[in-house]
């Protein structure tokens, strides 16, 4: 296994932290184009806006962002779906 250096990349550290935090559940990652993002589809999910250039990670929509991460927890299936819009 290879060690991943996340000291200089807050966005990568955030994404790895999410997968580590849900290590007991089945995690499914779906990658989509950022133009396919629909706020209504993710109204009940936790949504984070990410900017790899500045290192911004937060749930408040900034003026510019590079990625969107939406987390949906399915408790009855014990499954977590992470939608990553790039």
C-alpha positions in Angstrom: 0.0 0.0 0.0 1.3 3.5 -0.9 1.1 6.4 1.5 -0.7 9.5 0.2 0.6 12.8 1.2 -2.3 15.2 2.0 -0.5 17.9 3.9 -0.7 20.4 1.0 -4.1 19.4 -0.5 -7.1 20.1 1.7 -9.6 18.8 -0.9 -7.8 15.4 -1.1 -7.6 15.2 2.7 -11.4 15.9 2.9 -12.3 13.2 0.4 -10.0 10.6 2.1 -11.5 11.6 5.4 -15.0 10.9 4.2 -14.1 7.4 2.9 -12.2 6.7 6.2 -15.2 7.9 8.3 -17.6 5.5 6.5 -15.2 2.6 6.6 -17.8 0.3 8.3 -20.4 0.9 5.6 -20.5 0.1 1.9 -19.3 3.2 0.1 -20.2 3.8 -3.5 -18.6 6.6 -5.5 -20.3 8.0 -8.5 -18.4 10.5 -10.7 -20.4 12.8 -12.9 -19.7 15.9 -15.0 -20.2 19.2 -13.1 -22.8 20.3 -15.7 -25.1 17.5 -14.5 -25.3 18.8 -11.0 -28.9 19.4 -9.9 -29.7 21.1 -6.5 -33.1 19.5 -6.3 -31.7 16.0 -6.7 -29.4 16.6 -3.7 -31.8 18.6 -1.5 -31.7 16.0 1.3 -28.0 15.2 0.9 -25.0 16.9 2.5 -23.4 19.0 -0.2 -19.8 20.4 -0.1 -18.2 22.7 -2.6 -14.5 22.2 -3.3 -11.9 24.3 -5.0 -8.6 22.5 -5.7 -6.8 25.8 -6.7 -7.5 27.6 -3.4 -8.0 24.6 -1.1 -11.6 25.7 -0.2 -13.9 23.0 1.3 -17.3 24.1 2.6 -21.0 23.9 2.3 -21.5 27.5 1.3 -21.4 28.0 -2.4 -18.5 30.2 -3.4 -18.2 32.3 -6.6 -15.9 29.7 -8.1 -15.4 26.0 -7.4 -13.9 23.0 -9.2 -15.7 20.1 -7.6 -19.0 19.4 -5.9 -19.3 16.5 -3.4 -22.8 15.3 -2.3 -23.1 12.6 0.3 -26.2 10.5 0.6 -26.7 8.0 3.5 -29.0 5.1 2.9 -29.6 3.8 6.4 -31.9 0.9 5.6 -29.3 -0.5 3.1 -26.3 0.6 5.3 -24.8 2.2 2.2 -23.3 5.6 1.5 -23.3 7.1 -1.9 -20.8 9.8 -2.7 -21.5 11.9 -5.8 -18.4 13.6 -7.0 -19.1 16.2 -9.7 -15.9 17.3 -11.6 
